Amino acid sequence: MSDSPRAVFEKLLAGMVNRDFDSLRQLYAQDIVLEHPFAVPERTVTRGQEGLRRLLDGLREWFEATAKNVVIHETADAEVIVAEWDYEMRVPGTDQLLTTANVIVLRVRDGRIVESRDYHNHAALAQIVTG
C-alpha cells in the first residue's frame, strides 16, 4: 500500500529539516510539477526530476531549519492535503534566526508527489541567501 498524502508530507518535511535532499527526490513523481507562486522576483514552476534535482541542489548550501507549529488539513479530495508550518531558519555564517510561515498544497498519487504549490516567504528567504 502506498503512503498517504499526510505520510508523504511528513517525510518531505523531515527530509528538508534533516537536509536529506537525495531521499527527498524519491518522494516526487517523475513528472512532478512544483510551483512557487511567491518566488522572487517572479513565480517559478519546476517540472520533472531533473528540474527538481537542480532546485534541491541549490538548497544544499544554505538551508538549515527546524519546523514548528505544523498543521495538516485533509481535503475532500483524498489525494490532496494542505499543510501549514513555520520554519525557524539559521542565517548561514551567523547565529541569527529567522522564522517564516509556509503553506503547501500537495497532491499525492500512488505514494508520490505529483503536484505541489509551495507558498513560502520568498522575500525573507532571498534576504538569507543574499545577506
C-alpha positions, -999 to +999 in steps of 0.1 A: +000+000+000+012+035-009+019+062+017-009+086+023-006+123+014-001+130+051+027+104+055+044+118+023+043+153+036+057+142+070+086+126+051+090+157+030+093+180+060+116+156+078+138+154+047+140+192+045+148+196+082+174+168+081+189+181+048+184+147+032+179+161-003+188+128-021+159+110-003+136+139-009+138+133-047+123+099-042+091+114-028+083+130-061+068+115-093+089+115-125+066+142-140+063+164-109+050+199-113+062+221-084+051+257-083+064+285-061+038+313-067+055+338-044+091+332-056+112+364-061+114+381-085+086+360-101+067+328-097+086+296-107+074+262-120+098+233-117+090+203-139+103+167-138+130+150-118+159+169-135+144+203-126+137+190-091+173+179-087+186+213-097+162+230-073+172+208-044+209+211-052+205+248-048+192+244-013+222+223+000+244+253+006+222+274+028+191+255+041+193+249+078+159+249+096+136+234+121+099+230+116+074+242+142+036+246+145+028+220+119-009+217+110-021+193+083-056+198+068-073+169+050-094+179+020-125+164+002-100+151-024-082+121-010-051+129-029-047+165-016-037+179+017-029+215+028-001+218+054+009+249+074+041+253+094+068+277+104+105+273+096+129+286+121+160+291+099+196+299+108+211+326+086+243+309+071+275+321+088+257+338+117+237+329+148+208+350+135+174+331+134+146+339+110+111+325+113+090+321+081+054+309+076+048+283+050+018+267+033+018+238+008-009+223-013+002+188-021-013+162-044+000+127-038-008+098-061+004+062-055+027+075-027+045+101-049+040+139-050+026+147-085+018+184-079+028+208-053+021+245-048+045+258-022+038+292-006+069+303+013+081+338+022+105+341-007+113+377+001+126+367+035+144+337+021+161+359-006+175+380+022+190+350+038+207+340+005+219+375-004+226+387+031 
